[in-house]
C-alpha cells in the first residue's frame, strides 16, 4: 500500500515538502514505516533515527500496525514551550 | 449530568496570549492559589543573539496533547488548568506558552505546574525555528 506521511520542522525543510509518499507492505508496522522512509528518502535518514511516529494524532510504538487510511506523521524531537 | 464548563482548557493561538484573562478564568472561590507560568522568547540561546522565533505545530495533535496535559493536572488535584501555546513568528519578550492552574494550596501547585511544563516540552508536537542576528535560522531539537 502507499501511505502519506506528514512532515514538520527540519524534516519538512529537508524534504522541501510537507508530506512524503511511502510504499509499504499491507501488514506493515511503525518500525517498518521508519525503515521504508529511510530507504526511500535517504536524505531524511539521519533525522528519522531521532523521530517518533504519530498515528491518528497519537504517538505510536514500533510494533503498532498501521491501519489503512490512518493519518501518519513523522515527529522530530519537539521543542515547544 | 452536570452542565458545568470543563475545568480545563487548551488553545493554540496566533496572536498575543492574554495573561490577564487567563488568570481570571483560573480564579475559583475554593482556590487560595493561582499559579501561572509564562514562557517568553529569550534574546540569547546557544551563544547567539536571538531576534525572533517561529513556532510551527502539528496542530490537531498538539491541541489533543495540550488537552491531555491540562486534563491530567486536574486529575492530579488542580481545580482548573489552562494551557495556551502561541504559533507563528514571535519577537523577543513575547509569551510563547502559558500554563496555569488553580487549587486550594500552593505547594502541590508548584509541583504540578513543573510537571505540566515538562509534559508540554516532551509530548506536544510544536517546534521552534530560531532566528539569529549573526547566523542562519535553526530548527531547535528538544525532547
Backbone of each chain as ProteinMPNN parsed JSONL, in Angstrom:
{"seq_chain_A": "XXXXXXXXXXXXXXXXXXXXXXXXXXXXXXXXXXXXXXXXXXXXXXXXXXXXXXXXXXXXXXXXXXXXXXXXXXXXXXXXX", "coords_chain_A": {"N_chain_A": [[0.849, -1.189, 0.0], [0.302, 2.326, -0.457], [1.254, 5.04, 1.473], [0.708, 8.305, 2.934], [2.872, 10.511, 4.612], [3.003, 12.957, 7.037], [5.123, 15.805, 7.376], [7.274, 17.822, 9.448], [8.896, 20.846, 10.583], [12.397, 20.514, 10.729], [12.441, 18.243, 9.127], [10.593, 18.794, 7.158], [11.828, 20.904, 5.87], [14.112, 19.6, 4.871], [12.999, 17.714, 3.102], [11.71, 19.409, 1.46], [9.002, 19.616, 1.327], [5.666, 19.244, 2.668], [4.833, 16.71, 3.082], [5.39, 13.202, 2.475], [5.297, 10.408, 0.244], [4.982, 6.999, 0.84], [5.902, 3.686, 0.128], [4.53, 0.688, 1.297], [4.308, -2.574, 2.871], [1.221, -4.442, 3.175], [0.77, -5.35, 5.785], [2.296, -3.746, 7.383], [4.258, -2.424, 10.108], [4.839, 0.247, 12.491], [7.605, 0.333, 12.879], [8.451, -0.782, 10.468], [7.612, 1.216, 8.769], [9.358, 3.33, 9.431], [11.799, 2.278, 8.584], [11.276, 2.03, 5.875], [10.918, 4.708, 5.137], [13.492, 5.711, 5.55], [14.873, 4.207, 3.651], [13.623, 4.866, 1.239], [13.808, 7.595, 1.218], [16.63, 8.712, 1.503], [17.819, 11.106, 2.224], [16.518, 11.902, 4.492], [17.261, 10.161, 6.415], [19.045, 10.407, 8.701], [17.627, 12.108, 10.401], [15.261, 10.715, 10.729], [16.014, 8.7, 12.418], [15.924, 9.927, 14.847], [13.335, 10.488, 15.279], [9.794, 10.243, 16.173], [6.782, 8.387, 15.464], [3.519, 9.419, 14.713], [0.251, 8.17, 14.838], [-2.839, 8.84, 13.709], [-2.963, 11.194, 15.351], [-1.752, 10.345, 17.711], [1.063, 9.309, 19.639], [2.952, 6.517, 18.601], [3.911, 3.037, 19.102], [6.766, 1.041, 18.195], [5.985, -1.503, 17.397], [3.361, -1.247, 16.666], [0.597, -1.706, 14.423], [-0.119, -0.32, 11.143], [-2.966, 1.081, 10.436], [-5.026, 0.986, 7.569], [-5.726, 3.971, 5.848], [-5.181, 5.671, 7.948], [-4.014, 8.709, 9.566], [-0.751, 9.701, 9.248], [2.228, 10.806, 10.799], [5.509, 12.108, 10.943], [7.468, 12.755, 13.641], [9.817, 14.892, 14.584], [12.281, 15.569, 17.246], [10.585, 17.385, 19.705], [10.124, 20.919, 20.418], [8.65, 22.845, 21.749], [7.278, 25.419, 23.914]], "CA_chain_A": [[0.0, 0.0, 0.0], [1.035, 3.591, -0.459], [0.739, 5.931, 2.525], [1.283, 9.648, 3.026], [3.378, 10.826, 5.949], [3.165, 14.406, 7.226], [6.448, 16.217, 7.862], [7.31, 19.106, 10.132], [10.159, 21.444, 11.04], [13.61, 20.216, 9.958], [12.133, 17.221, 8.115], [9.88, 19.479, 6.071], [12.841, 21.662, 5.119], [14.967, 18.661, 4.142], [12.234, 17.098, 2.006], [11.126, 20.513, 0.696], [7.581, 19.295, 1.157], [5.04, 18.991, 3.974], [4.459, 15.295, 3.173], [6.021, 12.284, 1.528], [4.538, 9.206, -0.06], [5.838, 5.856, 1.17], [5.38, 2.365, -0.261], [4.608, -0.209, 2.452], [3.546, -3.831, 2.811], [-0.124, -4.298, 3.755], [0.78, -5.619, 7.229], [3.458, -3.016, 7.924], [4.209, -1.811, 11.436], [5.51, 1.549, 12.584], [9.039, 0.1, 12.651], [8.622, -0.954, 9.016], [7.444, 2.527, 8.139], [10.59, 4.104, 9.625], [12.817, 1.701, 7.697], [10.916, 2.364, 4.49], [11.196, 6.134, 4.899], [14.95, 5.871, 5.424], [15.312, 3.592, 2.395], [13.069, 5.561, 0.074], [14.203, 9.011, 1.296], [17.907, 8.684, 2.234], [18.116, 12.441, 2.737], [15.878, 12.056, 5.806], [17.624, 9.024, 7.267], [19.61, 10.81, 9.999], [16.577, 12.702, 11.236], [14.281, 9.657, 11.024], [16.514, 7.942, 13.567], [15.615, 10.675, 16.078], [11.921, 10.888, 15.243], [8.712, 9.336, 16.546], [5.675, 8.356, 14.5], [2.166, 9.57, 15.259], [-0.822, 7.575, 14.042], [-4.105, 9.475, 14.1], [-2.731, 12.172, 16.434], [-1.211, 9.752, 18.947], [2.37, 8.681, 19.478], [2.809, 5.074, 18.428], [5.054, 2.182, 19.446], [7.338, 0.5, 16.961], [5.299, -2.724, 16.964], [1.967, -0.97, 16.304], [0.276, -1.801, 12.997], [-0.548, 0.93, 10.504], [-4.272, 0.829, 9.826], [-5.246, 1.648, 6.295], [-6.494, 5.208, 5.941], [-4.849, 6.481, 9.122], [-3.154, 9.869, 9.32], [0.586, 9.395, 9.766], [3.128, 11.962, 10.872], [6.845, 11.86, 11.481], [7.619, 13.807, 14.647], [11.186, 15.066, 15.085], [12.263, 15.994, 18.651], [9.753, 18.594, 19.817], [10.83, 21.996, 21.125], [7.72, 23.902, 22.129], [7.472, 25.997, 25.239]], "C_chain_A": [[0.887, 1.242, 0.0], [0.41, 4.492, 0.607], [1.408, 7.294, 2.405], [1.711, 9.892, 4.453], [3.614, 12.328, 6.036], [4.54, 14.699, 7.82], [6.368, 17.598, 8.509], [8.756, 19.544, 10.347], [11.335, 21.046, 10.135], [13.344, 19.193, 8.857], [11.466, 17.844, 6.895], [10.877, 20.261, 5.214], [13.699, 20.731, 4.269], [14.256, 18.085, 2.921], [11.688, 18.149, 1.042], [9.669, 20.226, 0.357], [6.981, 19.048, 2.539], [4.562, 17.55, 4.108], [5.258, 14.478, 2.176], [5.107, 11.084, 1.342], [5.471, 8.014, 0.128], [5.141, 4.557, 0.781], [5.608, 1.39, 0.893], [3.895, -1.521, 2.166], [2.217, -3.639, 3.538], [-0.112, -4.459, 5.28], [1.91, -4.87, 7.936], [3.192, -2.476, 9.326], [4.886, -0.435, 11.375], [7.022, 1.398, 12.347], [9.321, -0.059, 11.157], [8.525, 0.393, 8.291], [8.743, 3.342, 8.248], [11.701, 3.594, 8.71], [12.539, 2.107, 6.25], [11.192, 3.831, 4.176], [12.699, 6.333, 4.687], [15.463, 5.331, 4.097], [14.871, 4.42, 1.189], [13.436, 7.046, 0.044], [15.505, 9.122, 2.098], [18.296, 10.035, 2.838], [17.57, 12.63, 4.16], [16.413, 11.082, 6.845], [18.136, 9.448, 8.655], [18.543, 11.334, 10.946], [15.523, 11.659, 11.617], [14.709, 8.898, 12.272], [16.158, 8.621, 14.888], [14.118, 10.907, 16.261], [10.983, 9.804, 15.742], [7.631, 9.397, 15.469], [4.364, 8.559, 15.251], [1.179, 8.946, 14.286], [-2.131, 8.147, 14.571], [-3.947, 10.316, 15.375], [-2.228, 11.569, 17.74], [0.161, 9.16, 18.661], [2.197, 7.167, 19.446], [4.04, 4.356, 18.972], [5.517, 1.487, 18.182], [6.597, -0.734, 16.465], [3.846, -2.479, 16.532], [1.751, -1.155, 14.8], [-0.129, -0.435, 12.442], [-1.875, 0.668, 9.806], [-4.416, 1.612, 8.528], [-6.096, 2.901, 6.505], [-6.151, 6.075, 7.142], [-3.973, 7.668, 8.721], [-1.817, 9.621, 10.009], [1.436, 10.666, 9.774], [4.45, 11.528, 11.484], [7.187, 13.05, 12.375], [9.085, 13.902, 15.092], [11.142, 15.567, 16.533], [11.56, 17.351, 18.812], [10.485, 19.657, 20.638], [9.904, 23.166, 21.43], [8.052, 24.434, 23.511], [8.185, 27.331, 25.151]], "O_chain_A": [[2.051, 1.206, 0.4], [-0.806, 4.682, 0.639], [2.504, 7.429, 1.86], [1.006, 9.529, 5.395], [4.332, 12.902, 5.218], [5.05, 13.947, 8.651], [5.518, 18.421, 8.168], [9.691, 18.745, 10.302], [11.271, 21.223, 8.919], [13.942, 19.26, 7.784], [11.74, 17.468, 5.756], [10.778, 20.276, 3.987], [13.983, 21.018, 3.107], [14.84, 17.982, 1.842], [11.254, 17.819, -0.061], [9.178, 20.542, -0.727], [7.696, 18.687, 3.474], [3.956, 17.189, 5.117], [5.738, 14.994, 1.166], [4.256, 10.793, 2.182], [6.602, 8.013, -0.359], [3.96, 4.355, 1.062], [6.72, 1.27, 1.407], [2.994, -1.582, 1.33], [2.1, -2.779, 4.411], [-0.875, -3.799, 5.986], [2.412, -5.318, 8.967], [2.066, -2.124, 9.678], [5.425, -0.027, 10.346], [7.637, 2.239, 11.691], [10.31, 0.466, 10.645], [9.254, 0.662, 7.336], [9.174, 3.965, 7.277], [12.451, 4.382, 8.133], [13.447, 2.476, 5.506], [11.647, 4.16, 3.081], [13.121, 7.032, 3.765], [16.364, 5.906, 3.488], [15.638, 4.643, 0.252], [13.386, 7.684, -1.008], [15.489, 9.574, 3.243], [19.012, 10.097, 3.837], [18.103, 13.426, 4.934], [16.06, 11.167, 8.021], [17.702, 8.9, 9.668], [18.556, 11.039, 12.141], [14.957, 11.718, 12.708], [13.874, 8.5, 13.084], [16.097, 7.967, 15.929], [13.687, 11.455, 17.275], [11.314, 8.618, 15.74], [7.578, 10.333, 14.671], [4.13, 7.947, 16.293], [1.254, 9.16, 13.076], [-2.48, 7.957, 15.736], [-4.697, 10.162, 16.339], [-2.276, 12.23, 18.777], [0.401, 8.59, 17.597], [1.384, 6.612, 20.185], [5.065, 4.973, 19.261], [4.763, 1.357, 17.218], [6.57, -1.0, 15.264], [3.174, -3.406, 16.08], [2.615, -0.803, 13.998], [-0.442, 0.485, 13.198], [-1.907, 0.101, 8.714], [-3.978, 2.757, 8.422], [-7.071, 2.879, 7.255], [-6.772, 7.119, 7.338], [-3.291, 7.647, 7.696], [-1.766, 9.361, 11.212], [1.36, 11.488, 8.861], [4.504, 10.708, 12.401], [7.194, 14.198, 11.929], [9.543, 13.082, 15.888], [10.075, 15.954, 17.009], [11.901, 18.326, 18.143], [11.355, 19.338, 21.449], [10.311, 24.326, 21.378], [8.975, 23.968, 24.179], [8.435, 27.966, 26.176]]}, "seq_chain_B": "XXXXXXXXXXXXXXXXXXXXXXXXXXXXXXXXXXXXXXXXXXXXXXXXXXXXXXXXXXXXXXXXXXXXXXXXXXXXXXXXXXXXXXXXXXXXXXXXXXXXXXXXXXXXXXXXXXXXXXXXXXXXXXXXXXXXXXXXXXXXXXX", "coords_chain_B": {"N_chain_B": [[-26.359, 14.511, 34.641], [-23.767, 16.929, 34.724], [-23.894, 20.399, 33.832], [-21.784, 22.01, 34.05], [-19.0, 24.019, 33.01], [-16.065, 22.621, 31.441], [-13.29, 21.915, 33.555], [-10.825, 22.372, 32.52], [-8.717, 23.756, 29.937], [-7.449, 24.14, 26.655], [-5.482, 25.754, 24.204], [-4.423, 26.773, 20.919], [-2.902, 29.577, 19.617], [-2.652, 32.484, 17.456], [-2.149, 35.055, 17.98], [-1.245, 37.571, 20.447], [-0.905, 36.171, 23.704], [-3.326, 36.413, 26.179], [-2.652, 37.123, 29.231], [-3.874, 38.134, 31.479], [-6.68, 37.646, 31.203], [-6.594, 34.904, 31.19], [-5.685, 34.343, 33.747], [-7.843, 35.29, 35.18], [-9.833, 33.464, 34.386], [-8.923, 31.207, 35.634], [-9.414, 31.697, 38.294], [-11.065, 30.82, 41.344], [-13.451, 30.429, 43.893], [-12.843, 28.501, 45.802], [-10.16, 28.238, 45.742], [-7.037, 28.995, 46.957], [-4.726, 29.412, 45.712], [-3.382, 30.537, 42.735], [-1.527, 29.681, 40.073], [0.578, 30.725, 37.553], [2.499, 30.103, 34.768], [4.591, 31.692, 32.46], [6.182, 31.302, 29.43], [8.66, 33.02, 27.802], [10.04, 34.511, 24.809], [13.479, 34.391, 24.61], [16.389, 36.479, 24.507], [18.888, 35.421, 24.09], [20.507, 32.456, 23.042], [22.306, 29.453, 22.847], [24.756, 30.824, 22.641], [24.149, 32.747, 20.793], [22.665, 35.746, 19.484], [19.32, 36.068, 19.655], [16.789, 36.972, 17.409], [14.132, 36.565, 16.702], [11.528, 34.079, 16.991], [10.051, 31.437, 15.255], [7.182, 29.52, 15.672], [6.091, 26.324, 14.914], [3.485, 23.926, 14.418], [2.109, 20.609, 14.636], [-0.949, 20.754, 14.271], [-3.497, 19.554, 14.977], [-2.767, 17.364, 16.543], [-1.151, 18.6, 18.454], [-2.981, 20.163, 19.831], [-4.614, 18.173, 20.907], [-2.752, 16.895, 22.565], [-2.049, 18.959, 24.306], [-4.487, 19.287, 25.571], [-4.594, 16.871, 26.884], [-2.548, 17.186, 28.73], [-3.517, 19.272, 30.431], [-5.866, 18.125, 31.347], [-4.814, 16.004, 32.785], [-3.551, 17.408, 34.839], [-5.735, 18.374, 36.248], [-6.839, 15.942, 37.01], [-4.93, 15.269, 38.84], [-5.344, 16.968, 40.938], [-5.557, 19.729, 40.536], [-7.848, 22.443, 40.539], [-8.67, 23.926, 38.391], [-7.269, 24.107, 35.093], [-5.168, 25.455, 32.59], [-3.812, 25.678, 29.32], [-1.99, 27.429, 26.941], [-0.619, 27.776, 23.767], [1.371, 29.683, 21.659], [1.56, 30.208, 18.117], [3.407, 30.747, 15.028], [5.285, 33.73, 14.132], [7.316, 35.137, 16.609], [8.42, 37.896, 18.56], [11.35, 38.837, 20.489], [10.819, 38.621, 23.96], [8.082, 38.275, 23.821], [5.266, 36.243, 24.845], [5.328, 32.811, 24.551], [4.225, 30.498, 25.557], [1.705, 29.607, 27.897], [0.994, 28.266, 31.005], [-1.33, 27.491, 33.38], [-2.7, 26.985, 36.656], [-5.215, 26.422, 39.165], [-5.762, 25.9, 42.623], [-6.499, 24.661, 45.975], [-4.235, 24.99, 47.729], [-0.775, 26.113, 47.679], [1.545, 24.446, 47.543], [1.363, 21.833, 46.326], [0.656, 22.788, 43.914], [2.917, 24.092, 42.738], [4.506, 21.901, 42.163], [2.854, 20.498, 40.362], [2.669, 22.344, 38.292], [5.274, 22.429, 37.302], [5.535, 19.776, 36.473], [3.594, 19.735, 34.473], [4.678, 21.552, 32.6], [6.948, 20.131, 31.862], [5.763, 17.974, 30.571], [4.552, 19.299, 28.427], [6.821, 20.134, 27.064], [7.872, 17.723, 26.261], [5.902, 16.183, 24.993], [4.204, 17.525, 23.26], [3.636, 18.233, 19.926], [5.258, 20.65, 18.792], [7.423, 22.997, 17.301], [10.375, 25.025, 17.448], [11.746, 27.543, 15.448], [14.549, 29.118, 15.417], [15.642, 32.428, 14.926], [18.532, 34.278, 14.232], [20.729, 37.058, 14.988], [23.274, 36.945, 13.869], [23.557, 34.631, 12.354], [22.327, 31.847, 10.366], [18.837, 30.806, 10.452], [17.742, 28.212, 12.733], [16.31, 25.032, 13.284], [15.206, 23.982, 16.39], [16.171, 21.261, 18.324], [14.438, 19.488, 20.69], [12.987, 17.525, 23.05]], "CA_chain_B": [[-25.109, 15.005, 34.075], [-23.54, 18.33, 35.043], [-23.675, 21.309, 32.715], [-20.665, 22.894, 34.4], [-17.95, 24.019, 31.988], [-14.905, 21.768, 31.747], [-12.328, 22.62, 34.407], [-9.521, 22.554, 31.856], [-8.849, 24.415, 28.627], [-6.194, 24.197, 25.893], [-5.654, 26.545, 22.986], [-3.308, 27.229, 20.091], [-3.309, 30.911, 19.17], [-1.706, 33.151, 16.552], [-1.946, 36.435, 18.427], [-0.68, 37.639, 21.806], [-1.605, 35.45, 24.772], [-3.885, 37.34, 27.16], [-2.336, 36.538, 30.543], [-4.829, 38.631, 32.463], [-7.973, 36.931, 31.121], [-6.33, 33.511, 31.573], [-5.628, 34.315, 35.211], [-9.239, 35.453, 35.653], [-10.563, 32.205, 34.166], [-8.434, 30.212, 36.605], [-9.867, 32.047, 39.631], [-12.141, 29.979, 41.878], [-13.575, 30.769, 45.313], [-12.254, 27.467, 46.651], [-8.722, 28.13, 45.49], [-6.189, 30.038, 47.52], [-3.508, 29.535, 44.907], [-3.443, 30.55, 41.266], [-0.143, 29.693, 39.603], [0.646, 30.896, 36.097], [3.844, 30.167, 34.196], [4.674, 32.199, 31.09], [7.467, 31.15, 28.762], [8.858, 34.133, 26.879], [11.174, 34.397, 23.878], [14.691, 34.916, 25.246], [17.216, 37.11, 23.461], [20.148, 34.707, 23.854], [20.484, 30.998, 23.109], [23.453, 28.833, 22.172], [25.743, 31.874, 22.374], [23.721, 33.589, 19.676], [21.624, 36.735, 19.768], [18.061, 35.675, 19.004], [15.99, 38.138, 17.004], [12.735, 36.147, 16.739], [11.334, 32.624, 16.911], [8.811, 30.98, 14.624], [6.681, 28.253, 16.222], [5.277, 25.531, 13.982], [2.866, 22.808, 15.15], [1.188, 19.638, 14.042], [-1.946, 21.42, 15.099], [-4.535, 18.684, 15.553], [-2.173, 16.552, 17.613], [-0.672, 19.491, 19.516], [-4.135, 20.535, 20.658], [-5.009, 16.973, 21.659], [-1.751, 16.644, 23.613], [-2.189, 20.014, 25.316], [-5.686, 18.944, 26.346], [-4.248, 15.749, 27.756], [-1.728, 17.714, 29.831], [-4.324, 20.007, 31.421], [-6.783, 17.152, 31.949], [-4.026, 15.256, 33.763], [-3.312, 18.275, 36.006], [-6.994, 18.359, 37.018], [-6.931, 14.607, 37.617], [-3.981, 15.187, 39.96], [-5.697, 17.829, 42.062], [-5.84, 21.129, 40.203], [-9.285, 22.73, 40.385], [-8.751, 24.339, 36.988], [-5.968, 24.126, 34.421], [-5.238, 26.055, 31.25], [-2.557, 25.754, 28.566], [-2.103, 28.145, 25.662], [0.654, 27.897, 23.065], [1.276, 30.569, 20.502], [2.21, 29.753, 16.885], [3.789, 31.836, 14.132], [6.545, 34.428, 14.429], [7.289, 35.909, 17.856], [9.574, 38.749, 18.849], [11.943, 38.671, 21.821], [9.999, 39.159, 25.048], [6.678, 37.851, 23.725], [4.965, 34.983, 25.524], [5.068, 31.703, 23.627], [3.399, 29.472, 26.204], [1.172, 29.881, 29.24], [0.379, 27.144, 31.709], [-1.832, 27.982, 34.655], [-3.588, 26.108, 37.417], [-5.658, 26.93, 40.459], [-6.029, 24.825, 43.578], [-6.637, 25.242, 47.305], [-2.966, 25.345, 48.381], [0.262, 26.356, 46.671], [2.682, 23.525, 47.448], [1.11, 20.851, 45.268], [0.56, 23.533, 42.659], [4.238, 24.301, 42.117], [4.951, 20.609, 41.594], [2.039, 20.186, 39.178], [2.996, 23.275, 37.209], [6.541, 21.962, 36.734], [5.248, 18.534, 35.73], [2.839, 20.083, 33.262], [5.584, 22.132, 31.609], [7.788, 19.044, 31.354], [4.947, 17.226, 29.611], [4.403, 20.118, 27.214], [8.093, 20.161, 26.328], [8.209, 16.394, 25.74], [4.825, 15.436, 24.342], [3.361, 18.336, 22.364], [4.396, 18.425, 18.683], [5.484, 22.038, 18.399], [8.859, 23.18, 17.069], [10.789, 26.415, 17.301], [12.732, 27.882, 14.425], [15.161, 30.32, 15.978], [16.323, 33.34, 14.005], [19.635, 34.921, 14.946], [21.287, 38.281, 14.393], [24.537, 36.725, 13.157], [23.641, 33.277, 11.769], [21.102, 31.392, 9.72], [17.866, 30.217, 11.375], [17.95, 26.806, 13.072], [15.253, 24.309, 13.986], [15.742, 23.528, 17.673], [15.812, 19.914, 18.775], [14.176, 19.403, 22.121], [12.895, 16.177, 23.62]], "C_chain_B": [[-24.956, 16.503, 34.338], [-23.372, 19.162, 33.774], [-22.514, 22.266, 32.977], [-19.622, 22.864, 33.292], [-16.774, 23.154, 32.425], [-13.898, 22.554, 32.582], [-10.939, 22.739, 33.783], [-9.753, 23.098, 30.455], [-7.479, 24.429, 27.953], [-6.438, 24.935, 24.588], [-4.323, 26.704, 22.249], [-3.745, 28.571, 19.519], [-2.233, 31.522, 18.272], [-1.561, 34.634, 16.869], [-1.538, 36.395, 19.896], [-1.547, 36.904, 22.822], [-2.049, 36.458, 25.832], [-3.728, 36.732, 28.56], [-3.401, 36.92, 31.571], [-6.147, 37.852, 32.409], [-7.783, 35.458, 31.471], [-6.333, 33.385, 33.09], [-7.036, 34.454, 35.79], [-10.006, 34.151, 35.525], [-10.17, 31.158, 35.206], [-8.987, 30.463, 38.009], [-11.067, 31.225, 40.066], [-12.231, 30.263, 43.379], [-12.929, 29.74, 46.241], [-10.742, 27.388, 46.568], [-7.954, 29.309, 46.085], [-4.949, 30.271, 46.683], [-3.846, 29.518, 43.42], [-2.004, 30.688, 40.794], [-0.137, 29.751, 38.083], [2.108, 30.977, 35.674], [3.744, 30.709, 32.779], [6.078, 31.943, 30.568], [7.587, 32.236, 27.717], [10.053, 33.882, 25.965], [12.371, 35.136, 24.482], [15.652, 35.427, 24.17], [18.552, 36.405, 23.229], [19.917, 33.212, 23.946], [21.673, 30.473, 22.325], [24.494, 29.868, 21.753], [25.401, 32.746, 21.173], [22.702, 34.613, 20.167], [20.389, 36.368, 18.952], [17.281, 36.931, 18.641], [14.499, 37.813, 17.016], [12.677, 34.622, 16.672], [10.002, 32.341, 16.231], [8.432, 29.632, 15.237], [5.772, 27.589, 15.193], [4.706, 24.348, 14.759], [2.202, 21.836, 14.191], [-0.104, 19.88, 14.819], [-2.971, 20.488, 15.746], [-3.973, 17.877, 16.721], [-1.702, 17.426, 18.77], [-1.828, 19.879, 20.438], [-4.603, 19.346, 21.502], [-4.039, 16.716, 22.819], [-1.82, 17.704, 24.713], [-3.394, 19.74, 26.205], [-5.388, 17.821, 27.329], [-3.433, 16.234, 28.965], [-2.616, 18.389, 30.873], [-5.351, 19.09, 32.089], [-6.057, 16.379, 33.059], [-3.763, 16.093, 35.015], [-4.569, 18.346, 36.882], [-7.162, 17.009, 37.711], [-6.033, 14.494, 38.851], [-4.248, 16.207, 41.064], [-5.915, 19.291, 41.753], [-7.354, 21.302, 40.063], [-9.571, 23.133, 38.938], [-7.335, 24.321, 36.398], [-6.131, 24.667, 33.01], [-3.854, 26.047, 30.603], [-2.834, 26.469, 27.249], [-0.713, 28.17, 25.037], [0.447, 28.763, 21.844], [2.046, 29.976, 19.327], [2.53, 30.962, 16.01], [5.056, 32.51, 14.63], [6.403, 35.308, 15.663], [8.577, 36.715, 18.012], [10.113, 38.425, 20.241], [11.042, 39.341, 22.869], [8.545, 38.743, 24.988], [6.496, 36.476, 24.379], [4.591, 33.91, 24.509], [4.157, 30.651, 24.246], [2.943, 29.968, 27.575], [0.618, 28.584, 29.788], [-0.058, 27.654, 33.073], [-2.731, 26.964, 35.324], [-4.077, 26.858, 38.656], [-6.01, 25.735, 41.335], [-6.033, 25.416, 44.985], [-5.32, 25.736, 47.898], [-1.816, 25.347, 47.377], [1.247, 25.207, 46.463], [2.519, 22.498, 46.336], [1.132, 21.549, 43.913], [1.894, 23.727, 41.976], [4.737, 23.014, 41.471], [4.175, 20.297, 40.313], [2.393, 21.083, 37.998], [4.289, 22.831, 36.509], [6.318, 20.684, 35.911], [4.54, 18.817, 34.413], [3.744, 20.67, 32.192], [6.509, 21.068, 31.024], [7.023, 18.248, 30.295], [4.788, 18.001, 28.301], [5.679, 20.054, 26.386], [8.455, 18.809, 25.727], [7.164, 15.83, 24.779], [3.999, 16.232, 23.324], [4.149, 18.658, 21.09], [4.375, 19.866, 18.186], [7.004, 22.21, 18.293], [9.175, 24.662, 16.935], [11.904, 26.545, 16.276], [13.34, 29.21, 14.86], [15.876, 31.123, 14.897], [17.344, 34.145, 14.802], [20.101, 36.195, 14.231], [22.448, 37.947, 13.473], [24.664, 35.336, 12.523], [22.303, 32.923, 11.135], [20.147, 30.781, 10.748], [18.109, 28.709, 11.556], [16.687, 26.246, 13.705], [15.852, 23.726, 15.269], [15.235, 22.126, 17.973], [15.586, 19.939, 20.269], [14.164, 17.975, 22.555], [12.528, 15.166, 22.552]], "O_chain_B": [[-25.915, 17.259, 34.189], [-22.797, 18.711, 32.784], [-22.291, 23.211, 32.22], [-19.379, 21.815, 32.695], [-16.522, 22.977, 33.617], [-13.682, 23.74, 32.333], [-9.99, 23.158, 34.445], [-10.822, 22.931, 29.868], [-6.467, 24.698, 28.601], [-7.475, 24.761, 23.947], [-3.255, 26.762, 22.858], [-4.851, 28.685, 18.99], [-1.067, 31.133, 18.32], [-0.928, 35.379, 16.121], [-1.49, 35.33, 20.511], [-2.773, 37.006, 22.797], [-1.248, 37.256, 26.319], [-4.556, 35.939, 29.006], [-3.774, 36.114, 32.424], [-6.672, 37.446, 33.446], [-8.702, 34.823, 31.989], [-6.904, 32.449, 33.649], [-7.372, 33.803, 36.78], [-10.743, 33.767, 36.433], [-10.986, 30.327, 35.604], [-9.028, 29.544, 38.828], [-11.973, 30.961, 39.276], [-11.208, 30.331, 44.061], [-12.514, 30.081, 47.349], [-10.116, 26.57, 47.242], [-8.203, 30.467, 45.748], [-4.204, 31.222, 46.919], [-4.505, 28.605, 42.922], [-1.34, 31.685, 41.078], [-0.765, 28.931, 37.413], [2.86, 31.819, 36.166], [2.919, 30.25, 31.988], [7.058, 32.331, 31.205], [6.727, 32.367, 26.846], [10.964, 33.131, 26.311], [12.297, 36.318, 24.815], [15.72, 34.881, 23.069], [19.274, 36.739, 22.29], [19.204, 32.748, 24.837], [22.004, 30.995, 21.261], [25.045, 29.8, 20.655], [26.274, 33.405, 20.607], [21.975, 34.377, 21.132], [20.417, 36.36, 17.722], [17.13, 37.839, 19.458], [13.681, 38.687, 17.308], [13.663, 33.966, 16.335], [8.971, 32.919, 16.575], [9.255, 28.72, 15.311], [4.83, 28.191, 14.678], [5.362, 23.821, 15.658], [1.792, 22.198, 13.088], [-0.328, 19.295, 15.878], [-3.274, 20.623, 16.931], [-4.623, 17.727, 17.756], [-1.836, 17.044, 19.933], [-1.679, 19.919, 21.659], [-4.945, 19.505, 22.674], [-4.46, 16.361, 23.92], [-1.67, 17.396, 25.896], [-3.345, 19.93, 27.42], [-5.871, 17.823, 28.461], [-3.613, 15.745, 30.08], [-2.487, 18.114, 32.066], [-5.666, 19.263, 33.266], [-6.615, 16.135, 34.129], [-3.751, 15.562, 36.125], [-4.475, 18.376, 38.109], [-7.581, 16.947, 38.866], [-6.32, 13.739, 39.779], [-3.476, 16.306, 42.018], [-6.406, 20.034, 42.603], [-8.048, 20.429, 39.542], [-10.575, 22.734, 38.348], [-6.345, 24.496, 37.108], [-7.111, 24.372, 32.326], [-2.854, 26.365, 31.246], [-3.788, 26.15, 26.54], [0.26, 28.541, 25.694], [-0.518, 28.602, 21.097], [3.067, 29.317, 19.52], [1.999, 32.054, 16.216], [5.803, 31.952, 15.434], [5.486, 36.123, 15.753], [9.664, 36.268, 17.646], [9.425, 37.819, 21.063], [10.573, 40.464, 22.686], [7.834, 38.841, 25.989], [7.424, 35.67, 24.455], [3.665, 34.077, 23.716], [3.402, 29.986, 23.537], [3.676, 30.641, 28.299], [-0.139, 27.886, 29.114], [0.751, 28.188, 33.832], [-3.427, 26.19, 34.667], [-3.438, 27.798, 39.128], [-6.488, 24.706, 40.857], [-5.613, 26.558, 45.171], [-5.291, 26.803, 48.512], [-1.875, 24.668, 46.351], [1.735, 25.003, 45.351], [3.414, 22.311, 45.511], [1.563, 20.984, 42.907], [2.002, 23.548, 40.763], [5.311, 23.029, 40.383], [4.756, 19.887, 39.308], [2.413, 20.639, 36.85], [4.382, 22.856, 35.282], [6.843, 20.538, 34.807], [4.846, 18.219, 33.381], [3.611, 20.339, 31.013], [6.82, 21.097, 29.833], [7.574, 17.896, 29.252], [4.879, 17.433, 27.213], [5.631, 19.934, 25.162], [9.253, 18.741, 24.792], [7.502, 15.087, 23.857], [3.181, 15.656, 22.607], [5.208, 19.283, 21.158], [3.604, 20.242, 17.304], [7.764, 21.649, 19.081], [8.389, 25.446, 16.402], [12.859, 25.769, 16.249], [12.742, 30.273, 14.699], [16.61, 30.579, 14.072], [17.06, 34.628, 15.898], [19.888, 36.37, 13.031], [22.61, 38.569, 12.423], [25.771, 34.912, 12.191], [21.295, 33.599, 11.338], [20.584, 30.296, 11.792], [18.609, 28.032, 10.658], [16.066, 26.889, 14.551], [16.884, 23.057, 15.23], [14.04, 21.842, 17.888], [16.456, 20.367, 21.028], [15.172, 17.273, 22.461], [12.405, 13.976, 22.844]]}, "name": "protein", "num_of_chains": 2, "seq": "XXXXXXXXXXXXXXXXXXXXXXXXXXXXXXXXXXXXXXXXXXXXXXXXXXXXXXXXXXXXXXXXXXXXXXXXXXXXXXXXXXXXXXXXXXXXXXXXXXXXXXXXXXXXXXXXXXXXXXXXXXXXXXXXXXXXXXXXXXXXXXXXXXXXXXXXXXXXXXXXXXXXXXXXXXXXXXXXXXXXXXXXXXXXXXXXXXXXXXXXXXXXXXXXXXXXXXXXXXXXXXXX"}
